[in-house]
Amino acid sequence: MAGTPSGLGEIITDKRQLVAYLDSGSKPADQWSIGTEHEKFVFHRDTFRAPGYDGPSGIRALLESLAADYGWTPVYEGDHPIALTRGKASVSLEPGGQFELSGAPLADLHQTEAELLGHLQEVTAVGDKLGLGFLGAGFNPLWARADIPWMPKGRYAIMKSYMPKVGSLGLDMMIRTCTVQVNLDYGSEADMVKKFRVSLALQPVATALFAASPFTEGRPNGFQSFRSHIWTDTDPDRCGILPFVFEDGMGFERYVDYMLDVPMYFVYRDGQYIDASGQSFRDFIDGKLPAYPGQRAHLGDFIDHLSTVFPEVRLKKFLEMRGADAGPAKRMLGLPALWVGLLYDTTALDAAWDLVKDWTPDDHAALRTTVPARGLATPFQGKTVRDLALTMLTIARDGLRNRRRFNAKGEDETFALDPLFAVAGSGRSYADDLLDAFHGPWQGDVRKIYAERAF
């Protein structure tokens, strides 16, 4: 969700400019990269409370210490540092202070592992100085909405006002969830469509494999992935499984049409966010936006608008896999491994497409609505999602082997799938592990998660 405005660019006079923008993301296979993003909850180690933005151990201090100690460059909104950049990587803030690394585009999973571990070493070292800890989970296990301070970002103020108008759980999505996702490239429009369809169909299986949000305000909530459930009642205009992706005629233009029908959040001009929530981007193109009368939309406005939809897979100049809860570091590395293995090898992609090509809209809907609660135990076509996960992982492992990307020890990328094979083989998710601890050694005290499961 986090992001910085993308600049004005050319005035939009024709829809073909928007189609061309998405098409410009097409790259030859030897230029495909892996961009991994992961969020984590920040907490005071002495109280387990969420830090505010200001104060000696607040989020601002965390950003400033990372910048001073590790060479990050602050990005400001007004007088507030709200992000960091270093090379092609960035650190940003979600609305409730969740701390996100948007990793650089990297060539292989060995580089991704080094980036992930390096980032965790940096934030935990700074956290040691400030008395802050970091937790990987899909939903905040303890804090209520009222316990969580909001970060001072203009777009979040607009969204905070708008969310309750369109769904009952949007504020929870903003301040009480964490995810891990991977951004992957496509070679052409046809390649994009095939990858979009495969990844969108299989996203619920990833949700089951990464389920890590079984608690709400200190008690079990009845879900494997409550984070995933939250998206079903956030905003129907901008969330969901996008049935049109599986229909004839899917391509860059069809996605542009979808985006033009999604209500806006804001216009960004001269360092300020103008509230345009609920208004039409088509009107903006025509110079008839009520919030900004007489002004025309630029390409940068459309790029910003692309970041305000939240389907399970999102198209920009790359594809974003968005179905997974955050969790332990090794499992987080499994997310890019899963999708790289499935989508970056032709044989694996074909096998994955064969797995899903005959699914009906009802099949897609059933998985999306049932998996958040039942996870790997979800029944599907006479088997379970666990069975589907094992097939999916086997295809992904073959795809990674075919890539032949080795580290200095001669190991290929398949190591990153081992934690996921353990989950699918046992049929037990991280959410199950947490529930066992809650009902066993934690004796019903969720606060133990901060001591035992933090990074």
Disulfide bonds with the S-S distance in Angstrom:
none
